[in-house]
Amino acid sequence: MKKHNFNAGPSILPRIAIENTAKAILDLNNSGLSILEISHRSKDFQAIIDEAVALFKELLNIPEGYHVLFLGGGASMQFCMVPYNLMSKKAAYLETGVWAKKAIKEAKLFGEVAIIGSSADKNFSYIPKDYKIPEDADYFHFTSNNTIYGTEIHEDPVSSVPMICDMSSDILSRPIDISKYALIYGGAQKNTGPAGVTFIIIKEDILGKVERVIPSMLDYKTHIASGSMFNTPPCLPIFAVKETLKWVKEMGGVVKMREINHEKANLLYETIDNSRMFVGTAEKNSRSVMNVCFVMKEQYKDKEADFISFAQSKGMVGLKGHRSVGGFRASIYNALPKESVLALIDVIKEYEKLNA
């Protein structure tokens, strides 16, 4: 039976990226060595990381003055690295879900945090509007896509202070105006590659403005100076990121990704909106293109576990919603084919015929 992978992360990867990574594990470039055992100081690995950086810059049209880093620690490490490097006194944060809350918690260790907008009052089911960014903030931080609650900021905000974004789960899904941002970061394991590596896109001129002493491993300048090789980088995940970026380019880049992703999301949301048994959890104008969250209507709540079992029997994987929301979550990242979305739609409709 064919499996359809809707996992929220680690999540589906392009098949060609998996196959090429598997080949490199056995033998990298006919070298007789595995990517798992080559030196990160070797010419072979330097070529890999150089290509990954170049592809990131090309796909996202990253301007001069920015660096692309590949580090460990996940996006969660960035929750403290950002304020460690950039907050002198005060920063503005948008509170849109669990990951934004975690970033806020870490930032409070370094100075004043102004929460300028929050959707906590409705269980993070919408994106706050009409918030005001303080002119005296050292930076403005937001999470562009909220995987748990299925909400997304679809356009680059405008900020008069340096703008920082956790873009873990929607990077490469659409064009971005990088010049509006001072720093973008994210864990790779949603849309960029496997777990184990974190990407950072950083404008160099924002650094060196705080007075505190920063430990070497937490200082962005350390990693810029060393080309992401201050310590041994996560070599295998970086190779897989390179292969994923190659696939995005071959598919037509981020403009084509946006077109494909919107088509998939529109098909699935239309099915949910017209359903007799299911209903979406996010407000329509805040809906995520990457993570479609939905639940059973009140009269069918007792059938949620049964639907999960039914869907699993049809090859659907990873549909169970996060515990803080419940219900179901279909993560439809770049690598998920339209075929899988259509298969899920068929499952929803079949289940309704049997149970509604």
C-alpha positions as CSV (number, residue, x, y, z in Angstrom):
1,M,0.0,0.0,0.0
2,K,1.3,3.5,-0.9
3,K,1.9,5.7,2.1
4,H,0.9,9.4,2.1
5,N,3.2,11.3,4.6
6,F,1.4,14.2,6.3
7,N,3.9,14.3,9.3
8,A,4.5,17.8,10.6
9,G,8.2,17.3,11.1
10,P,10.4,15.5,10.5
11,S,8.4,15.3,7.3
12,I,8.3,14.2,3.7
13,L,11.3,14.9,1.6
14,P,11.7,14.8,-2.2
15,R,12.3,11.2,-3.2
16,I,15.3,12.1,-5.3
17,A,16.9,13.8,-2.3
18,I,16.4,10.7,-0.2
19,E,17.8,8.5,-3.0
20,N,20.9,10.7,-3.6
21,T,21.6,11.0,0.1
22,A,21.3,7.2,0.5
23,K,23.9,6.8,-2.4
24,A,26.2,9.2,-0.7
25,I,26.0,7.3,2.6
26,L,27.3,4.2,0.7
27,D,29.8,6.1,-1.5
28,L,30.3,9.8,-2.0
29,N,31.2,10.7,-5.5
30,N,32.9,7.4,-6.1
31,S,35.4,8.2,-3.4
32,G,35.2,4.9,-1.7
33,L,34.1,6.8,1.4
34,S,30.7,7.5,2.9
35,I,29.4,11.0,3.6
36,L,29.2,9.8,7.2
37,E,32.9,9.4,7.4
38,I,34.6,12.0,5.3
39,S,36.3,15.0,6.9
40,H,34.4,18.2,7.1
41,R,37.6,19.9,6.2
42,S,37.9,17.9,3.0
43,K,37.5,19.4,-0.5
44,D,34.5,17.0,-1.1
45,F,32.6,18.4,1.9
46,Q,33.6,22.0,1.2
47,A,32.1,21.6,-2.3
48,I,28.8,20.3,-0.7
49,I,28.3,23.2,1.7
50,D,29.4,25.7,-0.9
51,E,26.7,24.4,-3.3
52,A,24.1,24.4,-0.5
53,V,24.8,28.1,0.3
54,A,24.8,29.1,-3.4
55,L,21.5,27.3,-4.0
56,F,19.9,29.0,-1.0
57,K,21.1,32.4,-2.2
58,E,19.9,31.7,-5.7
59,L,16.5,30.4,-4.8
60,L,15.6,33.1,-2.4
61,N,17.5,35.9,-4.3
62,I,19.5,36.7,-1.2
63,P,21.2,40.2,-1.6
64,E,24.8,41.0,-0.9
65,G,25.7,41.6,2.7
66,Y,23.9,38.5,3.9
67,H,25.4,35.1,5.0
68,V,23.9,31.7,5.0
69,L,24.8,29.5,7.9
70,F,24.2,25.8,8.7
71,L,24.4,25.1,12.4
72,G,23.2,22.6,15.0
73,G,20.8,23.1,17.9
74,G,17.6,23.5,16.0
75,A,15.4,26.6,15.8
76,S,15.1,26.4,19.6
77,M,18.8,27.3,19.9
78,Q,18.0,30.4,17.9
79,F,15.4,31.5,20.5
80,C,18.4,32.4,22.7
81,M,21.0,33.2,20.1
82,V,18.9,35.9,18.6
83,P,18.5,38.0,21.8
84,Y,22.0,37.1,22.9
85,N,23.5,38.7,19.8
86,L,20.9,41.4,19.1
87,M,19.0,42.6,22.2
88,S,20.5,45.5,24.1
89,K,17.5,46.5,26.1
90,K,14.2,45.7,24.4
91,A,12.6,43.6,21.7
92,A,9.1,43.3,20.2
93,Y,7.5,39.8,19.7
94,L,4.4,38.6,18.0
95,E,2.7,35.8,20.0
96,T,1.1,33.4,17.6
97,G,1.6,30.0,19.0
98,V,3.8,27.5,21.0
99,W,7.0,28.3,19.2
100,A,6.5,32.1,19.5
101,K,5.9,31.6,23.2
102,K,9.1,29.6,23.6
103,A,11.0,32.3,21.8
104,I,9.5,35.0,24.0
105,K,10.5,33.0,27.2
106,E,14.1,32.9,26.1
107,A,14.2,36.5,25.1
108,K,13.0,37.6,28.5
109,L,16.4,36.4,29.9
110,F,18.1,39.2,28.0
111,G,15.9,42.2,28.4
112,E,12.4,43.7,28.1
113,V,10.0,41.9,25.8
114,A,7.1,43.8,24.4
115,I,4.4,41.4,23.2
116,I,2.8,43.7,20.6
117,G,0.1,41.3,19.4
118,S,-1.3,37.9,20.5
119,S,-3.9,35.5,19.4
120,A,-3.8,33.5,22.7
121,D,-7.4,34.6,23.4
122,K,-8.7,32.3,20.7
123,N,-6.2,29.5,21.1
124,F,-4.0,31.0,18.4
125,S,-6.6,30.4,15.6
126,Y,-5.7,33.7,13.9
127,I,-2.9,36.1,13.1
128,P,-3.0,39.4,15.0
129,K,-3.6,42.5,13.0
130,D,-3.0,46.2,13.5
131,Y,-0.1,45.7,15.9
132,K,2.4,48.5,16.4
133,I,6.1,47.9,16.5
134,P,7.9,50.1,19.1
135,E,10.5,52.4,17.5
136,D,12.9,51.8,20.4
137,A,12.9,48.0,20.0
138,D,16.2,46.5,19.1
139,Y,14.3,44.1,16.7
140,F,10.9,42.7,15.9
141,H,10.5,38.9,16.0
142,F,7.7,36.7,14.6
143,T,7.0,33.2,13.5
144,S,5.7,33.1,10.0
145,N,4.0,29.7,10.0
146,N,2.5,28.1,13.1
147,T,2.5,24.3,12.5
148,I,0.5,23.4,15.6
149,Y,-2.4,25.8,15.0
150,G,-2.4,26.0,11.2
151,T,-2.0,29.8,10.8
152,E,0.5,31.7,8.6
153,I,1.6,35.2,7.8
154,H,1.5,35.2,4.0
155,E,3.2,38.5,3.3
156,D,6.5,40.1,4.5
157,P,5.6,42.6,7.3
158,V,7.0,46.1,7.2
159,S,9.2,47.1,10.1
160,S,11.3,50.2,10.9
161,V,13.4,48.1,13.3
162,P,15.4,45.0,12.3
163,M,13.0,42.2,11.5
164,I,13.7,38.6,12.7
165,C,11.7,35.6,11.6
166,D,11.4,31.9,12.6
167,M,10.6,30.5,9.1
168,S,11.1,26.8,10.0
169,S,8.0,25.5,8.2
170,D,7.3,27.8,5.2
171,I,10.8,28.7,4.0
172,L,11.1,27.9,0.2
173,S,7.3,27.6,-0.1
174,R,7.0,31.1,-1.6
175,P,9.1,34.1,-2.6
176,I,10.4,36.3,0.2
177,D,11.8,39.8,0.1
178,I,15.0,39.0,2.1
179,S,16.0,42.7,2.1
180,K,13.2,43.4,4.6
181,Y,14.7,41.0,7.1
182,A,17.8,41.2,9.4
183,L,17.7,37.5,10.2
184,I,15.7,34.4,9.2
185,Y,16.2,31.1,10.8
186,G,14.6,27.7,11.0
187,G,15.0,24.0,11.6
188,A,15.4,22.1,8.3
189,Q,13.1,19.2,9.1
190,K,9.9,20.7,7.7
191,N,10.6,22.0,4.2
192,T,14.3,22.1,3.7
193,G,15.8,18.8,4.7
194,P,16.1,16.3,7.5
195,A,16.3,17.0,11.2
196,G,19.8,17.9,12.6
197,V,20.6,21.1,10.9
198,T,19.4,24.7,11.3
199,F,19.6,27.3,8.5
200,I,20.3,31.0,9.3
201,I,20.2,33.8,6.8
202,I,21.7,36.8,8.5
203,K,22.6,40.4,7.5
204,E,26.1,41.0,8.7
205,D,25.7,44.7,9.6
206,I,23.3,43.9,12.5
207,L,26.0,42.3,14.6
208,G,28.4,43.8,17.1
209,K,26.0,46.2,18.7
210,V,25.5,44.6,22.1
211,E,27.9,45.2,24.9
212,R,27.7,41.7,26.5
213,V,30.3,39.1,26.0
214,I,28.9,36.3,23.9
215,P,30.3,32.8,24.1
216,S,32.0,31.7,20.9
217,M,29.5,29.0,20.0
218,L,26.6,31.4,20.4
219,D,28.2,34.3,18.5
220,Y,27.0,34.6,14.9
221,K,30.3,36.3,14.0
222,T,32.1,33.1,15.0
223,H,30.1,31.0,12.5
224,I,30.3,33.6,9.7
225,A,34.1,33.8,10.0
226,S,34.4,30.0,9.9
227,G,31.9,29.4,7.2
228,S,29.7,27.3,9.5
229,M,32.7,25.2,10.4
230,F,33.8,26.5,13.8
231,N,33.0,23.0,15.1
232,T,32.1,19.9,13.1
233,P,28.9,20.7,11.2
234,P,26.0,18.2,10.7
235,C,27.5,16.9,7.4
236,L,24.8,14.4,6.4
237,P,21.8,16.7,7.0
238,I,23.7,19.5,5.0
239,F,24.1,17.1,2.1
240,A,20.4,16.3,2.2
241,V,19.6,20.0,2.3
242,K,21.7,20.5,-0.8
243,E,19.8,17.7,-2.6
244,T,16.4,19.2,-1.5
245,L,17.4,22.7,-2.7
246,K,18.5,21.2,-6.1
247,W,15.0,19.6,-6.3
248,V,13.3,22.9,-5.6
249,K,15.3,24.6,-8.3
250,E,14.5,21.8,-10.8
251,M,10.8,22.1,-9.9
252,G,10.8,25.8,-10.9
253,G,11.9,27.5,-7.8
254,V,9.9,29.2,-5.0
255,V,7.5,30.9,-7.5
256,K,6.4,27.5,-8.8
257,M,6.4,26.1,-5.2
258,R,3.9,28.8,-4.3
259,E,1.6,27.9,-7.2
260,I,1.7,24.2,-6.4
261,N,1.2,24.7,-2.7
262,H,-1.7,27.0,-3.0
263,E,-3.4,24.5,-5.4
264,K,-3.0,21.7,-2.8
265,A,-4.2,23.8,0.1
266,N,-7.2,25.2,-1.8
267,L,-8.3,21.7,-2.7
268,L,-8.1,20.5,0.8
269,Y,-9.6,23.5,2.5
270,E,-12.5,23.5,0.0
271,T,-13.2,19.9,0.9
272,I,-13.2,20.7,4.6
273,D,-15.4,23.8,4.2
274,N,-18.0,21.7,2.3
275,S,-17.8,18.8,4.7
276,R,-20.8,17.5,6.7
277,M,-18.4,16.1,9.4
278,F,-15.3,18.2,9.5
279,V,-14.5,21.9,10.2
280,G,-11.3,23.9,10.0
281,T,-9.8,25.4,13.2
282,A,-8.0,28.5,11.8
283,E,-9.8,31.6,10.7
284,K,-10.0,31.7,6.9
285,N,-7.8,34.7,6.3
286,S,-5.1,33.3,8.6
287,R,-5.0,29.8,7.3
288,S,-1.6,28.1,6.7
289,V,-0.7,26.8,3.3
290,M,1.6,24.3,4.9
291,N,-0.4,22.9,7.8
292,V,-4.1,22.3,7.4
293,C,-5.7,21.8,10.8
294,F,-9.3,20.5,11.2
295,V,-11.5,18.7,13.7
296,M,-14.8,16.8,13.7
297,K,-17.9,18.9,14.1
298,E,-19.4,18.8,17.6
299,Q,-21.9,16.0,16.9
300,Y,-19.2,13.7,15.6
301,K,-16.5,14.4,18.2
302,D,-16.6,10.8,19.3
303,K,-15.5,9.6,15.9
304,E,-12.1,11.3,15.8
305,A,-10.1,8.2,16.8
306,D,-12.1,6.1,14.4
307,F,-11.3,8.5,11.5
308,I,-7.6,8.3,12.3
309,S,-7.8,4.5,12.2
310,F,-9.8,4.6,9.0
311,A,-7.3,7.0,7.4
312,Q,-4.3,4.9,8.5
313,S,-5.9,1.8,6.8
314,K,-5.9,3.8,3.6
315,G,-2.2,4.7,3.8
316,M,-2.5,8.1,5.5
317,V,0.4,8.8,7.9
318,G,0.8,11.6,10.5
319,L,-2.7,13.0,10.5
320,K,-3.3,13.2,14.2
321,G,-3.4,16.8,15.4
322,H,-1.2,18.3,18.1
323,R,-2.5,17.6,21.6
324,S,-3.1,21.3,22.3
325,V,-5.5,21.5,19.4
326,G,-6.7,17.9,18.9
327,G,-8.4,16.7,15.8
328,F,-6.3,16.4,12.6
329,R,-3.4,18.1,10.9
330,A,-2.4,17.5,7.3
331,S,1.1,19.0,6.7
332,I,1.4,19.6,3.0
333,Y,4.9,20.8,2.6
334,N,6.7,21.3,-0.7
335,A,7.6,17.7,-1.2
336,L,4.1,16.3,-0.7
337,P,2.6,15.6,-4.1
338,K,-0.8,16.7,-5.1
339,E,-1.6,13.0,-5.5
340,S,-1.4,12.6,-1.7
341,V,-3.8,15.6,-1.1
342,L,-6.3,14.1,-3.6
343,A,-6.0,10.7,-1.8
344,L,-6.8,12.4,1.6
345,I,-9.8,14.1,0.0
346,D,-11.1,10.7,-1.2
347,V,-10.6,9.3,2.3
348,I,-12.5,12.2,3.9
349,K,-15.4,11.8,1.4
350,E,-15.5,8.1,1.8
351,Y,-15.6,8.3,5.6
352,E,-18.5,10.8,5.3
353,K,-20.5,8.5,3.1
354,L,-20.1,5.7,5.7
355,N,-20.7,7.8,8.8
356,A,-22.4,11.2,8.2
